[in-house]
Amino acid sequence: MIHIATVHWMSDRWIDIQLKYLRRNMDRPYKVYADLEGIDRRHADSFDVSTDLSAQSPDRRVPHAQKLNALADLIADRAAPEDTLIFLDGDAFPVAPLGDLLDDRLSRFPLAAVRRDESLGDVQPHPSFCATTVGFWQEIGGDWSRGPDWTWKNALGWTVEDVGGKLLWILNERGIDWSPLLRTNAASLHPLLFGVYEHRIYHHGAGFRPVFERTDRHLAGMVPPLPASLPLEPPASPVGKLIWKIRAKFWYLTKKRGVAKREERLTRRNLELSEQVFSMIEGDEAFYERL
């Protein structure tokens, strides 16, 4: 049995699409477990099991990694150790049968996951698609958390903190080899978004959040740091406050405005592309062949 953990956040637009492609391409018995935050509960019946962890949280904030970890624990309580466990982003789904790929990779490696080399050299397993067994995930204390203790340097030398950082650290600490699933379609529309991996898995990217990636940050430029002469808070005195405002305006006009304008332009362009590709997905079952 294959157990799939997925998260949908504040939008139901990907639910029917994801489930349709799962029905078409999951050529082994499977169940889908979903966390649905900010989504009409009528969609809960579309899944074998559904939760809303944020509704149970005092401050109603549960990070994405924590939702995935909780779904994995829920699955472990119901599954056999040898069962397959798949993590799948809400805006990701298989576009070709997966059974033989899973059989091949999990016969040779305990874990296979998307690795987004195109994201300026990211090195961690990515939860857009990750396959392992329930027993292995429990054995290593699998954890999708991010944080300052689990960073890496990307191809540009930036220190990166992202979901999957702790999982990468766990695998490296134990000396465990895992199988990266790499992008196989051209990055003609965007360097990172709209990816197809191993000719089998589509990941739209940023389907539930603002469409601005690290690759876009590279194009837009780094946000310049505030100079020492410009503290975060203005002085209390009227004269000091006026001087602070003048310095802040000068810094913005000469240092930050160009970066901010490029950010806005790239974000608008990415959103336009995202909607165009979404329309392709809705209207063409072989949309991925055009990407």
C-alpha positions as CSV (number, residue, x, y, z in Angstrom):
1,M,0.0,0.0,0.0
2,I,1.1,3.5,-0.8
3,H,0.2,6.3,1.7
4,I,0.4,9.9,0.3
5,A,0.7,12.9,2.6
6,T,-0.3,16.3,1.1
7,V,-1.0,19.8,2.3
8,H,-3.5,22.3,0.8
9,W,-3.4,25.8,2.2
10,M,-6.1,28.6,1.9
11,S,-7.1,27.5,-1.6
12,D,-8.9,24.5,-3.1
13,R,-8.0,25.1,-6.7
14,W,-5.4,22.2,-6.8
15,I,-7.5,19.5,-5.1
16,D,-9.5,18.2,-8.0
17,I,-6.5,18.4,-10.3
18,Q,-4.2,16.6,-7.9
19,L,-6.7,13.8,-7.2
20,K,-7.5,13.4,-11.0
21,Y,-3.8,12.8,-11.8
22,L,-3.4,10.5,-8.9
23,R,-6.3,8.4,-10.0
24,R,-4.8,8.2,-13.5
25,N,-1.2,7.5,-12.6
26,M,-1.0,5.7,-9.3
27,D,-0.8,2.1,-10.6
28,R,-0.6,0.6,-7.1
29,P,-3.1,0.7,-4.3
30,Y,-2.9,4.0,-2.4
31,K,-4.6,6.3,0.1
32,V,-4.3,10.1,0.4
33,Y,-4.0,11.9,3.7
34,A,-4.4,15.7,3.5
35,D,-4.1,18.7,5.8
36,L,-6.6,21.3,4.7
37,E,-6.2,24.7,6.2
38,G,-8.5,27.5,5.3
39,I,-10.5,25.3,2.9
40,D,-14.2,24.4,2.9
41,R,-14.6,21.2,4.9
42,R,-16.8,19.7,2.1
43,H,-13.5,18.9,0.4
44,A,-12.5,16.6,3.3
45,D,-14.6,13.8,1.9
46,S,-12.4,13.8,-1.2
47,F,-9.5,12.3,0.8
48,D,-9.2,9.0,2.7
49,V,-8.1,11.0,5.7
50,S,-8.1,14.8,6.3
51,T,-7.0,17.0,9.1
52,D,-6.7,20.7,9.9
53,L,-3.9,21.1,12.4
54,S,-4.1,24.9,12.4
55,A,-7.7,24.7,13.7
56,Q,-6.3,22.7,16.7
57,S,-3.4,25.1,17.4
58,P,-3.9,27.9,20.0
59,D,-2.4,30.6,17.6
60,R,-3.7,28.8,14.5
61,R,-0.3,28.8,12.9
62,V,1.3,25.4,12.0
63,P,4.3,25.5,9.7
64,H,4.3,23.4,6.5
65,A,7.0,21.1,7.8
66,Q,5.1,20.4,11.0
67,K,2.0,19.5,9.0
68,L,4.0,17.0,6.9
69,N,5.5,15.5,10.0
70,A,2.1,15.1,11.7
71,L,0.6,13.5,8.6
72,A,3.6,11.0,8.6
73,D,2.9,10.1,12.2
74,L,-0.8,9.7,11.4
75,I,0.1,7.3,8.6
76,A,2.5,5.4,10.7
77,D,-0.3,4.6,13.2
78,R,-2.3,3.0,10.4
79,A,0.3,1.5,8.0
80,A,2.7,-1.4,7.9
81,P,6.5,-0.5,8.2
82,E,7.1,-1.9,4.7
83,D,4.3,0.3,3.1
84,T,5.4,3.2,0.9
85,L,5.2,6.7,2.2
86,I,5.0,9.6,-0.3
87,F,5.1,13.3,0.5
88,L,3.5,15.4,-2.2
89,D,3.0,19.1,-2.4
90,G,-0.5,20.3,-2.9
91,D,0.4,21.7,-6.3
92,A,2.3,18.6,-7.4
93,F,1.1,15.3,-8.9
94,P,2.3,12.5,-11.1
95,V,1.9,12.9,-14.9
96,A,2.9,9.3,-15.8
97,P,2.6,6.0,-13.9
98,L,4.8,5.8,-10.9
99,G,4.9,2.2,-9.9
100,D,8.0,1.1,-11.7
101,L,9.9,4.2,-10.7
102,L,9.1,3.6,-7.1
103,D,9.9,-0.1,-7.3
104,D,13.3,0.7,-8.9
105,R,14.4,3.6,-6.6
106,L,13.2,2.1,-3.3
107,S,14.8,-1.2,-4.1
108,R,18.2,0.6,-4.3
109,F,17.8,3.5,-1.9
110,P,15.8,4.0,1.3
111,L,14.5,7.4,0.1
112,A,14.0,9.1,-3.2
113,A,13.1,12.8,-3.5
114,V,13.0,15.8,-5.8
115,R,16.3,17.7,-5.6
116,R,16.0,21.1,-7.1
117,D,19.5,21.7,-8.5
118,E,18.0,24.4,-10.6
119,S,17.2,26.5,-7.5
120,L,20.8,27.8,-7.5
121,G,22.1,24.4,-6.4
122,D,19.7,23.4,-3.6
123,V,20.9,20.1,-2.1
124,Q,18.1,19.0,0.2
125,P,15.3,16.5,-0.4
126,H,12.3,18.6,-1.4
127,P,8.8,17.7,-0.1
128,S,7.2,18.5,-3.5
129,F,7.8,14.7,-4.0
130,C,9.6,12.4,-1.7
131,A,9.1,8.6,-1.4
132,T,10.4,6.2,1.3
133,T,8.9,3.6,3.5
134,V,6.9,4.1,6.7
135,G,9.4,2.0,8.6
136,F,12.5,4.0,7.4
137,W,10.9,7.3,8.1
138,Q,10.1,6.2,11.7
139,E,13.6,4.6,12.1
140,I,15.5,7.8,11.3
141,G,13.1,10.1,13.0
142,G,12.2,11.8,9.7
143,D,11.6,15.5,10.0
144,W,11.0,18.2,7.4
145,S,11.9,21.1,9.7
146,R,13.9,24.1,8.6
147,G,16.1,26.2,10.8
148,P,19.5,27.8,11.4
149,D,21.0,24.5,12.6
150,W,20.3,22.9,9.2
151,T,21.5,25.3,6.5
152,W,23.7,24.8,3.5
153,K,25.6,27.0,1.0
154,N,24.1,27.2,-2.5
155,A,25.9,27.7,-5.8
156,L,26.2,31.5,-5.2
157,G,27.6,31.0,-1.7
158,W,24.3,32.1,0.0
159,T,23.4,30.5,3.3
160,V,20.1,28.8,2.6
161,E,17.5,27.7,5.2
162,D,14.5,25.8,3.8
163,V,12.1,22.9,4.4
164,G,14.0,19.6,4.2
165,G,17.1,21.0,5.9
166,K,16.8,18.8,9.0
167,L,16.1,15.7,6.9
168,L,19.2,16.4,4.9
169,W,21.2,16.7,8.1
170,I,19.7,13.4,9.4
171,L,20.7,11.6,6.3
172,N,24.2,13.0,6.2
173,E,24.8,12.3,9.9
174,R,23.8,8.7,9.4
175,G,25.8,8.4,6.1
176,I,22.6,7.4,4.2
177,D,22.6,7.7,0.4
178,W,19.4,8.8,-1.1
179,S,18.2,9.0,-4.7
180,P,17.7,12.6,-6.1
181,L,14.9,13.0,-8.6
182,L,16.0,15.7,-11.1
183,R,14.2,18.1,-13.4
184,T,13.8,16.7,-16.9
185,N,11.9,19.4,-18.7
186,A,13.4,22.7,-20.0
187,A,13.3,25.7,-17.8
188,S,12.2,27.9,-20.6
189,L,9.3,29.6,-18.8
190,H,11.1,30.0,-15.4
191,P,14.3,28.7,-14.0
192,L,12.5,26.9,-11.1
193,L,8.7,26.9,-11.5
194,F,6.7,24.5,-13.6
195,G,9.1,21.6,-13.2
196,V,8.8,18.0,-14.4
197,Y,11.0,15.5,-12.6
198,E,12.1,12.2,-14.0
199,H,9.5,12.6,-16.7
200,R,6.9,11.5,-14.0
201,I,6.2,14.3,-11.5
202,Y,4.9,17.8,-12.1
203,H,5.5,20.6,-9.5
204,H,3.9,23.9,-10.3
205,G,5.8,25.7,-7.5
206,A,4.5,28.5,-5.3
207,G,0.9,27.4,-5.9
208,F,-0.2,28.7,-2.5
209,R,2.0,31.7,-1.9
210,P,3.6,34.8,-3.6
211,V,5.5,33.7,-6.7
212,F,9.0,35.0,-6.0
213,E,11.8,32.4,-5.7
214,R,15.5,32.5,-4.8
215,T,16.3,32.4,-8.6
216,D,14.2,35.6,-8.8
217,R,16.2,37.2,-6.0
218,H,19.3,36.5,-7.9
219,L,17.8,38.3,-10.9
220,A,16.4,41.2,-8.9
221,G,19.5,41.7,-6.8
222,M,20.0,41.4,-3.0
223,V,18.2,43.8,-0.8
224,P,20.9,46.3,0.4
225,P,21.6,46.3,4.1
226,L,20.7,49.4,6.2
227,P,23.7,51.6,6.8
228,A,24.9,52.0,10.4
229,S,23.7,55.7,10.3
230,L,20.1,54.5,9.8
231,P,18.8,52.7,12.9
232,L,15.5,50.7,12.6
233,E,13.7,53.2,14.8
234,P,13.9,57.0,14.4
235,P,15.2,59.1,17.3
236,A,12.6,60.6,19.6
237,S,13.6,64.3,19.0
238,P,11.9,66.1,16.2
239,V,15.2,67.1,14.6
240,G,16.6,63.6,14.9
241,K,13.4,62.2,13.4
242,L,13.6,64.6,10.4
243,I,17.3,63.7,9.8
244,W,16.4,60.0,10.0
245,K,13.6,60.4,7.5
246,I,15.9,62.3,5.0
247,R,18.5,59.6,5.3
248,A,15.9,56.8,4.9
249,K,14.5,58.4,1.8
250,F,18.0,58.9,0.3
251,W,18.9,55.3,1.1
252,Y,15.7,54.0,-0.5
253,L,16.0,56.1,-3.7
254,T,19.7,55.4,-4.2
255,K,20.0,51.8,-2.9
256,K,16.7,49.9,-2.6
257,R,14.3,51.3,-5.1
258,G,15.8,49.6,-8.1
259,V,15.8,46.2,-6.3
260,A,12.2,46.8,-5.2
261,K,11.0,47.6,-8.7
262,R,12.6,44.5,-10.1
263,E,11.0,42.4,-7.4
264,E,7.6,43.8,-8.3
265,R,8.2,43.3,-12.0
266,L,9.4,39.7,-11.6
267,T,6.5,38.8,-9.2
268,R,3.9,40.1,-11.7
269,R,5.5,38.2,-14.5
270,N,5.6,35.0,-12.5
271,L,2.0,35.4,-11.5
272,E,1.0,35.8,-15.1
273,L,3.0,32.7,-16.1
274,S,1.5,30.8,-13.2
275,E,-2.0,31.5,-14.4
276,Q,-1.2,30.7,-18.0
277,V,0.2,27.3,-17.0
278,F,-2.7,26.7,-14.7
279,S,-5.1,27.2,-17.6
280,M,-3.0,24.8,-19.7
281,I,-3.3,22.2,-16.9
282,E,-7.1,22.6,-16.8
283,G,-7.5,22.4,-20.6
284,D,-4.9,19.8,-21.7
285,E,-4.1,16.5,-20.0
286,A,-0.7,16.4,-21.8
287,F,0.2,20.0,-20.8
288,Y,3.5,18.9,-19.4
289,E,4.8,18.0,-22.8
290,R,4.6,21.7,-23.8
291,L,6.7,22.9,-20.8
